Amino acid sequence: MLIALVVFVAAAVQGVLGFGGALVAMPLLVTLVGVQTATPAFALIGTLATLLNAIRWRAHVTLGDLVQLVVPAALGIPIGVLFLARVDANVVTRTLGAILILYALYNLLGRAVPPLRHRLWAVIAGFSSGILSGAFNTGGPPVIVFADARGWTAERFRGNLQTYFVLTSVFLLISHALTGHFTPVVWRTALIGVPALLVGQLLGVRLCRYLNPDAFRRLVLVFLLLLGGQLLIF
């Protein structure tokens, strides 16, 4: 029941914003089943969620932006998977939480972040996202911050990020499979979450219709602020 509830909320959030499913689910799933089960299990669940959303927003994808993020992410994912059993998750997640809080507050207080036009920023965002995806299923923040700084529209934001997450999920699933992380317990945990995922997706689809562009961006920033606090606490 608790696993299904966590997945439902995560799917609804991702349906509205185009990101955030893993960031909602992972801290809670880790407390329920442990990081070695939660990470590969939500990799399976999250892949299905992002695939459904990517199909829905495929018309808004910009290929150039996508390539700049996916290639370095594919290089970072295997490194993150290797770190899964070797790195202190608390140190990484709390550092990430502090960065998210600072970024969100800076923007919510009316300060403008530079647009990050240079291609190197895409490489940095994609590579760091790949490492975090492989280790903790929390690869969203680097590319979300990058997309927000670039000023993408809500549709472009959702379309690019969901397609990005689908493509990186392929590398992520392969990496988990090669390292033997898909145990029977992992498969059972993932299957528990699938019905809740589908219901949460339907709710998210309906809710996102009521957001205008300004409200969408503020919601993204507020959500990043809350997630940063969550990562610091848990």
Secondary structure in CASP SS format (residue, H / E / C, confidence):
PFRMAT SS
TARGET T0000
AUTHOR 0000-0000-0000
METHOD secondary structure of the structure
MODEL  1
M C 1.00
L H 1.00
I H 1.00
A H 1.00
L H 1.00
V H 1.00
V H 1.00
F H 1.00
V H 1.00
A H 1.00
A H 1.00
A H 1.00
V H 1.00
Q H 1.00
G H 1.00
V H 1.00
L H 1.00
G C 1.00
F C 1.00
G C 1.00
G H 1.00
A H 1.00
L H 1.00
V H 1.00
A H 1.00
M H 1.00
P H 1.00
L H 1.00
L H 1.00
V H 1.00
T H 1.00
L H 1.00
V H 1.00
G C 1.00
V H 1.00
Q H 1.00
T H 1.00
A H 1.00
T H 1.00
P H 1.00
A H 1.00
F H 1.00
A H 1.00
L H 1.00
I H 1.00
G H 1.00
T H 1.00
L H 1.00
A H 1.00
T H 1.00
L H 1.00
L H 1.00
N H 1.00
A H 1.00
I H 1.00
R H 1.00
W C 1.00
R H 1.00
A H 1.00
H H 1.00
V C 1.00
T C 1.00
L H 1.00
G H 1.00
D H 1.00
L H 1.00
V H 1.00
Q H 1.00
L H 1.00
V H 1.00
V H 1.00
P H 1.00
A H 1.00
A H 1.00
L H 1.00
G H 1.00
I H 1.00
P H 1.00
I H 1.00
G H 1.00
V H 1.00
L H 1.00
F H 1.00
L C 1.00
A C 1.00
R C 1.00
V C 1.00
D C 1.00
A H 1.00
N H 1.00
V H 1.00
V H 1.00
T H 1.00
R H 1.00
T H 1.00
L H 1.00
G H 1.00
A H 1.00
I H 1.00
L H 1.00
I H 1.00
L H 1.00
Y H 1.00
A H 1.00
L H 1.00
Y H 1.00
N H 1.00
L H 1.00
L C 1.00
G C 1.00
R C 1.00
A C 1.00
V C 1.00
P C 1.00
P C 1.00
L C 1.00
R C 1.00
H C 1.00
R H 1.00
L H 1.00
W H 1.00
A H 1.00
V H 1.00
I H 1.00
A H 1.00
G H 1.00
F H 1.00
S H 1.00
S H 1.00
G H 1.00
I H 1.00
L H 1.00
S H 1.00
G H 1.00
A H 1.00
F H 1.00
N C 1.00
T C 1.00
G C 1.00
G H 1.00
P H 1.00
P H 1.00
V H 1.00
I H 1.00
V H 1.00
F H 1.00
A H 1.00
D H 1.00
A H 1.00
R H 1.00
G C 1.00
W C 1.00
T C 1.00
A H 1.00
E H 1.00
R H 1.00
F H 1.00
R H 1.00
G H 1.00
N H 1.00
L H 1.00
Q H 1.00
T H 1.00
Y H 1.00
F H 1.00
V H 1.00
L H 1.00
T H 1.00
S H 1.00
V H 1.00
F H 1.00
L H 1.00
L H 1.00
I H 1.00
S H 1.00
H H 1.00
A H 1.00
L H 1.00
T C 1.00
G C 1.00
H C 1.00
F C 1.00
T C 1.00
P H 1.00
V H 1.00
V H 1.00
W H 1.00
R H 1.00
T H 1.00
A H 1.00
L H 1.00
I H 1.00
G H 1.00
V H 1.00
P H 1.00
A H 1.00
L H 1.00
L H 1.00
V H 1.00
G H 1.00
Q H 1.00
L H 1.00
L H 1.00
G H 1.00
V H 1.00
R H 1.00
L H 1.00
C H 1.00
R H 1.00
Y H 1.00
L C 1.00
N C 1.00
P H 1.00
D H 1.00
A H 1.00
F H 1.00
R H 1.00
R H 1.00
L H 1.00
V H 1.00
L H 1.00
V H 1.00
F H 1.00
L H 1.00
L H 1.00
L H 1.00
L H 1.00
G H 1.00
G H 1.00
Q H 1.00
L H 1.00
L H 1.00
I H 1.00
F C 1.00
END
